[in-house]
Each structure stands twice: as C-alpha cells, then as structure tokens.
C-alpha cells in the first residue's frame, strides 16, 4: 500500500512539473501560429502593393525610355553640329603648325 502511495505521489509530482512545460509549449505554439498568420498577411500585402504599382512602374519605364531616346537624339545632333567646327579648328591648327615649321 505504501508503495502505491509513493508511486501516486511521484506521478503527481511529474504531472505538476509537466503543467508549466505544457503551458509554455502551448503559448509557444500560439505565438508561432500568430507569426505565421502575420507573415502570410505581410506577403499578401506585399503582393497587393506590387500589383498596385505595376502600371505606374510600366509608365515610368516608358517615360524614361522616351527621355533617354530624346537625349540620345540631342547628343547625335550636337555631334553633327560640332564635328565640322572641330574639323575646321583641327585644320587651322595643322596649318599653323605647318607654317611654324617652315619659318
């Protein structure tokens, strides 16, 4: 009989020790579930934001392309305009050097 009481007491002690562990594990599980839910909501929100800004990004991309093409045309025109002047100045320098060499 005494052995039976001892084993019951030991079982109670073990059960009492498990209660805080189970409570902690339950709380941890609950927190993990909350974090998973928050992560899912965050991913959904990110996706919605990306979808919302897609047309704006496409429009900005198109505007940048047009602007770059315009700048490229301007540069080509500037080169066309400046090239004859640069050639003329080079010829003058060459002529000056040539004349200096003869004197």
Secondary structure, DSSP 8 states (H G I E B T S, - for coil): -HHHHHHHHHHHHHHHHHHHHHHHHHHHHHHHHHHHHHHHHHHHHHHHHHHHHHHHHHHHHHHHHHHHHHHHHHHHHHHHHHHHHHHHHHHHHHHHHHHHHH-
